[in-house]
């Protein structure tokens, strides 16, 4: 079973020693259509208030204008159209969270792969470059998978975390440890056990 969540940020418990935790807000979703393969089409509120391209879907499934984004997620057996219940999160011990990491744009080899770089003393022009990437006569090309500068971040990462608590009234899920993504990032939480 999956839920759409938004990352609030990190905090810590008041225990001694304190434990770092991540706070997630479970987004209110409405089940529009349940399919035979165990997945359902759900609608939820995105930041954009007016989305004319999906007005037909809103009318078809009878959801209000605030539910302006649609997504397919896995749901429990016996789920019917209407509000998606979050009661299962109260008894959950472990979840898998999938969010996009922070995007860092085009980065060099030192930041992207942790290369050491060259000497920083006077007279050296090596600096933060990656150095030679090719080889001599054979095979005479750059091998696939060579670590080089390029796009870094903004890729989906899934992590497994223990559930510390769930506030059903406010929809706040508290997970032990950190999860990827910036504050405000949206992703999915899947119940493991």
ABEGO torsion letter per residue (X at the ends): XBBBBBBAEBBBBABOBBBBBBBBBBBBBBBABBBAAGBBBBBBBBABABBAAAAAAAAAAGBBAABABBBBBBBBBGBBBEBBBAAAAAABABBBBBBBBBBAEBBBAAAAAGBAEBBABBGBAAEABAEBABBBAOAGBBBBGBBBBEBBEGBBBBBBBBBABBBAAAGBBBBBEBBBEBBGBBBBBBBAX
